[in-house]
C-alpha cells in the first residue's frame, strides 16, 4: 500500500515559480522560496489529533452528519471516539468487548450512533493481534453486542449500507496462521 502525502501549498507555489522561470540555478531557488508570505501560515499550530498512546491504528470511521465525531480502532487498544474533532478522545470498548484488536470500523451514515467494529489486525507483520468477530453498538458506543464471526481472527473492512443500518458487508481475511 502506498502512503499518500500532501504537498504544502507554499512548496507548490515555489515549484510552479521555478518551472515558469526556466532552467534552475541556485539564485532562482533562493529567490522563489523567499516569495511565500509567512502571513499565509503564521496562524497554523501543530496539535495532536489522537489520544496520547502508542501503537498502531488501521481503522477509522465517521459520518457527514457529525463532522467533528470520528472513530479509530487500535490494533492493541480497542475502539476510540472523539466528538470535538480530535482534541479529546475516549475509549469506547474498554471492558465491553473481549478483543483488544480492532481492524475495521463501519459507521452508518444515516445514524452515526450505529457503529460496527471488526476484530483482528490485517496489516501483516511479525506480531499481529487476532480478533474475535464483529461487534455493533446502537447507542454511540455505550453498549456493544457481538454479532458473530468469532473464529475469523481478522476482519479487513466493514461497509454499512448508507440508509439501512442493519445491512453491513464484511471483508473477512480469516485465520492468518494455522495452529
C-alpha positions in Angstrom: 0.0 0.0 0.0 1.4 3.4 -1.0 1.2 6.2 1.6 -0.4 9.4 0.4 1.4 12.6 1.1 0.1 16.2 0.9 2.4 18.8 -0.6 2.1 22.1 1.2 0.7 24.9 -0.9 3.8 27.1 -0.3 6.0 24.4 -1.8 3.7 24.0 -4.8 3.8 27.8 -5.4 7.6 27.8 -5.2 7.9 24.8 -7.6 5.4 26.5 -10.0 7.6 29.6 -10.0 10.7 27.6 -10.7 9.2 25.8 -13.6 7.9 29.1 -15.1 11.4 30.7 -14.6 13.1 28.2 -16.8 16.4 26.4 -16.1 17.3 26.1 -12.5 20.0 28.0 -10.8 20.7 28.4 -7.1 19.9 32.1 -7.3 16.4 31.4 -8.6 15.7 28.7 -6.0 16.5 31.1 -3.2 14.6 33.9 -4.8 11.5 31.8 -5.4 11.4 30.2 -1.9 11.5 33.7 -0.3 8.4 34.9 -2.1 6.0 33.0 0.1 4.4 35.4 2.5 4.7 34.0 6.1 1.3 35.5 6.9 -0.2 32.7 4.9 0.8 30.1 7.5 1.5 32.2 10.7 -1.7 31.2 12.3 -1.1 27.5 12.0 -0.1 25.4 15.0 0.7 21.8 15.5 -1.7 19.8 17.5 -2.3 16.2 18.4 -5.3 14.6 16.6 -5.3 11.3 18.6 -5.1 10.1 22.1 -1.7 10.0 23.8 -1.0 6.3 23.3 1.4 4.2 21.5 0.6 1.5 19.0 -0.9 1.2 15.5 -4.2 2.2 14.2 -5.6 0.8 10.9 -9.3 1.5 11.1 -11.1 4.9 11.0 -14.7 6.0 10.5 -17.1 8.9 10.7 -20.4 10.3 9.4 -21.2 13.5 7.5 -24.0 14.1 9.9 -21.5 14.7 12.7 -18.4 16.5 11.2 -16.5 16.6 14.5 -17.1 12.9 15.5 -14.6 10.3 14.4 -13.7 6.7 15.4 -10.5 4.9 15.2 -9.6 1.3 16.0 -6.2 0.5 17.6 -4.7 -2.9 16.9 -4.0 -3.4 20.6 -6.2 -0.8 22.3 -9.8 -1.1 21.2 -12.1 1.5 19.6 -11.8 5.2 20.5 -14.1 8.1 19.7 -13.8 11.9 19.5 -16.7 14.3 19.4 -14.6 17.5 19.2 -12.6 16.9 16.0 -9.7 15.1 17.7 -8.9 17.4 20.7 -10.1 14.8 23.2 -10.6 11.0 22.7 -12.5 8.4 24.8 -12.0 4.6 24.8 -15.4 3.1 23.8 -14.7 -0.6 24.2 -12.7 -1.0 27.4 -14.3 -3.7 29.5 -17.2 -4.0 27.0 -15.7 -6.4 24.4 -13.4 -9.4 24.6 -10.8 -8.4 22.0 -8.3 -5.5 22.1 -7.6 -5.6 18.4 -9.8 -3.6 16.0 -9.0 -3.9 12.3 -12.2 -2.4 10.8 -14.8 0.3 11.6 -18.1 1.0 9.8 -20.3 3.9 10.8 -23.8 4.1 9.5 -24.1 7.4 7.6 -27.8 7.9 8.3 -27.5 7.2 12.1 -23.9 7.6 13.4 -24.9 6.1 16.7 -24.8 2.7 14.9 -21.2 1.6 14.6 -19.7 -1.8 13.7 -16.2 -2.9 14.6 -14.3 -5.9 13.3 -11.7 -7.6 15.3 -8.2 -8.5 14.2 -5.3 -6.9 12.5 -4.8 -7.5 8.8 -1.5 -5.5 8.3 0.8 -8.5 8.3 4.0 -8.2 10.3 6.0 -10.3 12.7 3.5 -10.0 15.5 -0.2 -9.3 15.0 -3.2 -9.5 17.3 -6.1 -11.6 16.2 -9.7 -10.5 16.9 -12.9 -12.3 17.7 -15.5 -11.2 15.1 -17.9 -8.3 14.6 -19.5 -6.1 17.3 -22.2 -3.5 17.0 -23.3 -0.5 19.1 -26.6 1.3 18.6 -26.0 3.9 21.2 -22.8 5.5 20.2 -20.5 3.1 22.0 -22.1 2.8 25.4 -23.0 -0.9 24.9 -21.8 -3.5 22.4 -23.3 -6.7 21.0 -21.2 -9.5 19.5 -22.7 -10.4 16.1 -20.6 -13.4 15.1 -17.6 -14.5 13.1 -15.9 -15.4 16.3 -13.3 -17.6 14.7 -12.5 -15.2 11.8 -9.5 -13.6 13.6 -9.0 -10.8 11.0 -11.6 -8.5 9.5 -10.1 -6.1 7.0 -13.1 -3.8 6.1 -16.7 -3.1 7.1 -19.1 -1.2 4.9 -22.5 -0.2 6.3 -25.4 0.5 3.9 -25.9 4.3 4.0 -29.6 4.2 4.7 -30.2 0.7 6.1 -28.0 0.5 9.1 -28.9 -3.2 9.6 -27.0 -4.1 6.4 -23.3 -4.4 6.7 -20.7 -6.1 4.5 -17.6 -7.6 5.9 -14.3 -8.4 4.2 -13.0 -11.2 6.3 -9.5 -12.4 5.9 -9.9 -15.3 8.3 -7.2 -17.1 10.2 -3.8 -15.9 9.3 -1.8 -18.7 10.9 -2.5 -22.4 11.1 -2.5 -23.8 14.6 
